[in-house]
Amino acid sequence: MTYATDRIHEEIAYIAYHFHWSLEDILDLEHRDRRRFTEQIAALVNRGAGEG
């Protein structure tokens, strides 16, 4: 199974934007861990939006 290149770029940009991690650090993550971070960031962003 392959993972869409566009999707990987979206995940990388999302994590880098919110956590300010380097490309190298993000690419070192396992796919499952990268997905988990994007989900957690989204939850934090949505929670913050609901409080404002």
N, C-alpha and C positions, 0 to 999 in steps of 0.2 A: 504494500500500500504506500502511495506517495502522498505527501502533504503539499498542498498548493503553495507555490512560491509567494504569491500575493498575500496569502494568509500569514505566512511566516513573517513577512515584512511588516504586516499590520501589528502582529504581536510584539515584534522587536521595537517598533516605533512607540507603541503604547507603554511598554515597560520602561524604555529609555526615557520617555517624556515624563513619566510619573516618578520613577525611582532614580533617574539620572545615572543609571548603570551604563557601562561601556558595552559596545557591540560584542566584544570578545567575551565579557562576562555573561551576557544574555545568551549567546550562541553556545556557551559551555553548559547551559541548562539542558536537562532531558526535556523532551517534548511535553511530557506529562507535567513536569514542574513549571515550565513556561506557561502552559495553559492555566495551571492553578494560580499563578501570579496574575495573569490577565483577569481571571475571574474575581480574585480578591480585590484588585485595583478597581474594577467596575463596581463591586459592592461598596467600596469606600466612597467612590465618586457619587454613586447614587444616594448613599446615606447622607453625604454632605450636601447634596442638592436638595434633599428633603428637609434639611435643617435650616436652610437659608431662606 
